[in-house]
Amino acid sequence: MSKRDEKIELYIQEAKKLGLDLSDELIAKATIALGPSIYNKDAETVACSQPNELVTVKENFLKKKLGLASPESVLDSAIASVCEQMGASNRNKYRALFYALLAKYFAKESIFA
């Protein structure tokens, strides 16, 4: 099993543990889309407690990657919702799952096709 496949399996298991409504296929595609960043411990996760991290998610993923032009409050609300879904005390908010949840929230799963 390749390292990427191991990461995908880890994320699928984490999604099941957290009760996230994500398909294995969407998780795999989101993981592949993140490229080598999944192997960097800091880049692999999203820190909901760090405002600058959330701004990065909003600017680079929601606005640039998904092409959203929604009001800031809508984008911030979506990010807060995903942070809550993944659990406030959960230290491993994996970016692949985080982005998959955001894509699903805005019905933009096709971005990972």
ZADO-1210 file (C-alpha; in nm, 4 decimals, padded with zeros to 6 digits):
<atoms>
<atom x="00.0000" y="00.0000" z="00.0000" code="MET" pos="1"/>
<atom x="00.1416" y="00.3404" z="-00.0976" code="SER" pos="2"/>
<atom x="00.1816" y="00.6240" z="00.1517" code="LYS" pos="3"/>
<atom x="-00.1003" y="00.8108" z="-00.0215" code="ARG" pos="4"/>
<atom x="-00.3302" y="00.5095" z="00.0081" code="ASP" pos="5"/>
<atom x="-00.2409" y="00.4862" z="00.3773" code="GLU" pos="6"/>
<atom x="-00.3373" y="00.8528" z="00.4243" code="LYS" pos="7"/>
<atom x="-00.6655" y="00.8010" z="00.2390" code="ILE" pos="8"/>
<atom x="-00.7439" y="00.5011" z="00.4593" code="GLU" pos="9"/>
<atom x="-00.6571" y="00.7034" z="00.7714" code="LEU" pos="10"/>
<atom x="-00.8911" y="00.9842" z="00.6626" code="TYR" pos="11"/>
<atom x="-01.1730" y="00.7415" z="00.5805" code="ILE" pos="12"/>
<atom x="-01.1418" y="00.5836" z="00.9252" code="GLN" pos="13"/>
<atom x="-01.1347" y="00.9281" z="01.0907" code="GLU" pos="14"/>
<atom x="-01.4477" y="01.0332" z="00.8980" code="ALA" pos="15"/>
<atom x="-01.6285" y="00.7198" z="01.0165" code="LYS" pos="16"/>
<atom x="-01.5119" y="00.7768" z="01.3758" code="LYS" pos="17"/>
<atom x="-01.6424" y="01.1344" z="01.3672" code="LEU" pos="18"/>
<atom x="-01.9661" y="01.0318" z="01.1947" code="GLY" pos="19"/>
<atom x="-01.9034" y="01.2580" z="00.8959" code="LEU" pos="20"/>
<atom x="-02.1325" y="01.2081" z="00.5997" code="ASP" pos="21"/>
<atom x="-01.8605" y="01.1818" z="00.3349" code="LEU" pos="22"/>
<atom x="-01.8151" y="00.9173" z="00.0689" code="SER" pos="23"/>
<atom x="-01.4869" y="00.7283" z="00.0504" code="ASP" pos="24"/>
<atom x="-01.4550" y="00.8491" z="-00.3088" code="GLU" pos="25"/>
<atom x="-01.4852" y="01.2174" z="-00.2107" code="LEU" pos="26"/>
<atom x="-01.2286" y="01.1708" z="00.0671" code="ILE" pos="27"/>
<atom x="-00.9877" y="01.0037" z="-00.1760" code="ALA" pos="28"/>
<atom x="-01.0299" y="01.2770" z="-00.4371" code="LYS" pos="29"/>
<atom x="-00.9850" y="01.5563" z="-00.1813" code="ALA" pos="30"/>
<atom x="-00.6721" y="01.3854" z="-00.0493" code="THR" pos="31"/>
<atom x="-00.5237" y="01.3482" z="-00.3970" code="ILE" pos="32"/>
<atom x="-00.6034" y="01.7132" z="-00.4755" code="ALA" pos="33"/>
<atom x="-00.3988" y="01.8286" z="-00.1758" code="LEU" pos="34"/>
<atom x="-00.0871" y="01.6669" z="-00.3172" code="GLY" pos="35"/>
<atom x="00.2277" y="01.6472" z="-00.1045" code="PRO" pos="36"/>
<atom x="00.0900" y="01.8754" z="00.1681" code="SER" pos="37"/>
<atom x="-00.0746" y="01.5695" z="00.3295" code="ILE" pos="38"/>
<atom x="00.2709" y="01.4485" z="00.4336" code="TYR" pos="39"/>
<atom x="00.3531" y="01.7676" z="00.6252" code="ASN" pos="40"/>
<atom x="00.2149" y="01.7419" z="00.9787" code="LYS" pos="41"/>
<atom x="00.1382" y="02.1147" z="01.0032" code="ASP" pos="42"/>
<atom x="-00.0154" y="02.1477" z="00.6560" code="ALA" pos="43"/>
<atom x="-00.2144" y="01.8246" z="00.6928" code="GLU" pos="44"/>
<atom x="-00.4460" y="01.9700" z="00.9561" code="THR" pos="45"/>
<atom x="-00.6597" y="02.2794" z="01.0013" code="VAL" pos="46"/>
<atom x="-00.6371" y="02.4661" z="01.3322" code="ALA" pos="47"/>
<atom x="-00.9809" y="02.6132" z="01.3998" code="CYS" pos="48"/>
<atom x="-00.8408" y="02.8026" z="01.6974" code="SER" pos="49"/>
<atom x="-00.6049" y="03.0061" z="01.4778" code="GLN" pos="50"/>
<atom x="-00.7851" y="03.2940" z="01.3011" code="PRO" pos="51"/>
<atom x="-00.5106" y="03.3303" z="01.0377" code="ASN" pos="52"/>
<atom x="-00.5529" y="02.9619" z="00.9455" code="GLU" pos="53"/>
<atom x="-00.9252" y="03.0125" z="00.8904" code="LEU" pos="54"/>
<atom x="-00.8600" y="03.3191" z="00.6747" code="VAL" pos="55"/>
<atom x="-00.6276" y="03.1034" z="00.4623" code="THR" pos="56"/>
<atom x="-00.8999" y="02.8393" z="00.4225" code="VAL" pos="57"/>
<atom x="-01.1501" y="03.1072" z="00.3245" code="LYS" pos="58"/>
<atom x="-00.9248" y="03.2912" z="00.0800" code="GLU" pos="59"/>
<atom x="-00.7366" y="03.0022" z="-00.0798" code="ASN" pos="60"/>
<atom x="-00.9961" y="02.7269" z="-00.0777" code="PHE" pos="61"/>
<atom x="-01.3427" y="02.8795" z="-00.0669" code="LEU" pos="62"/>
<atom x="-01.2762" y="03.1851" z="-00.2816" code="LYS" pos="63"/>
<atom x="-00.9964" y="03.0723" z="-00.5138" code="LYS" pos="64"/>
<atom x="-01.0489" y="02.6963" z="-00.5489" code="LYS" pos="65"/>
<atom x="-01.4291" y="02.6821" z="-00.5210" code="LEU" pos="66"/>
<atom x="-01.4785" y="03.0242" z="-00.6804" code="GLY" pos="67"/>
<atom x="-01.7288" y="03.1385" z="-00.4183" code="LEU" pos="68"/>
<atom x="-01.8327" y="03.5029" z="-00.4052" code="ALA" pos="69"/>
<atom x="-02.0666" y="03.4602" z="-00.1092" code="SER" pos="70"/>
<atom x="-02.0721" y="03.7227" z="00.1666" code="PRO" pos="71"/>
<atom x="-01.7944" y="03.6884" z="00.4256" code="GLU" pos="72"/>
<atom x="-02.0514" y="03.5965" z="00.6916" code="SER" pos="73"/>
<atom x="-02.1711" y="03.2979" z="00.4853" code="VAL" pos="74"/>
<atom x="-01.8164" y="03.1722" z="00.4318" code="LEU" pos="75"/>
<atom x="-01.7260" y="03.2232" z="00.7982" code="ASP" pos="76"/>
<atom x="-02.0422" y="03.0409" z="00.9024" code="SER" pos="77"/>
<atom x="-01.9566" y="02.7449" z="00.6787" code="ALA" pos="78"/>
<atom x="-01.6055" y="02.7228" z="00.8245" code="ILE" pos="79"/>
<atom x="-01.7433" y="02.7430" z="01.1795" code="ALA" pos="80"/>
<atom x="-01.9943" y="02.4692" z="01.0971" code="SER" pos="81"/>
<atom x="-01.7199" y="02.2374" z="00.9714" code="VAL" pos="82"/>
<atom x="-01.5040" y="02.3126" z="01.2773" code="CYS" pos="83"/>
<atom x="-01.8002" y="02.2134" z="01.4945" code="GLU" pos="84"/>
<atom x="-01.8718" y="01.8987" z="01.2908" code="GLN" pos="85"/>
<atom x="-01.5138" y="01.7842" z="01.3312" code="MET" pos="86"/>
<atom x="-01.5211" y="01.8468" z="01.7068" code="GLY" pos="87"/>
<atom x="-01.3831" y="02.1338" z="01.9104" code="ALA" pos="88"/>
<atom x="-01.1517" y="01.9075" z="02.1103" code="SER" pos="89"/>
<atom x="-01.0390" y="01.7095" z="01.8048" code="ASN" pos="90"/>
<atom x="-00.6759" y="01.8041" z="01.7397" code="ARG" pos="91"/>
<atom x="-00.6666" y="01.6188" z="01.4070" code="ASN" pos="92"/>
<atom x="-00.8928" y="01.8175" z="01.1814" code="LYS" pos="93"/>
<atom x="-00.7475" y="01.6733" z="00.8658" code="TYR" pos="94"/>
<atom x="-00.7446" y="01.9225" z="00.5803" code="ARG" pos="95"/>
<atom x="-00.8686" y="01.6635" z="00.3278" code="ALA" pos="96"/>
<atom x="-01.1795" y="01.6013" z="00.5388" code="LEU" pos="97"/>
<atom x="-01.2197" y="01.9711" z="00.6153" code="PHE" pos="98"/>
<atom x="-01.2121" y="02.0639" z="00.2462" code="TYR" pos="99"/>
<atom x="-01.4391" y="01.7736" z="00.1505" code="ALA" pos="100"/>
<atom x="-01.6954" y="01.8925" z="00.4075" code="LEU" pos="101"/>
<atom x="-01.6753" y="02.2501" z="00.2786" code="LEU" pos="102"/>
<atom x="-01.7128" y="02.1352" z="-00.0816" code="ALA" pos="103"/>
<atom x="-02.0162" y="01.9312" z="00.0189" code="LYS" pos="104"/>
<atom x="-02.1591" y="02.2234" z="00.2200" code="TYR" pos="105"/>
<atom x="-02.1569" y="02.4394" z="-00.0919" code="PHE" pos="106"/>
<atom x="-02.2516" y="02.1501" z="-00.3274" code="ALA" pos="107"/>
<atom x="-01.9182" y="02.1864" z="-00.5085" code="LYS" pos="108"/>
<atom x="-01.7962" y="01.8267" z="-00.4762" code="GLU" pos="109"/>
<atom x="-01.7312" y="01.8264" z="-00.8515" code="SER" pos="110"/>
<atom x="-01.4236" y="02.0440" z="-00.7907" code="ILE" pos="111"/>
<atom x="-01.2407" y="01.7225" z="-00.6944" code="PHE" pos="112"/>
<atom x="-01.3465" y="01.5336" z="-01.0103" code="ALA" pos="113"/>
</atoms>
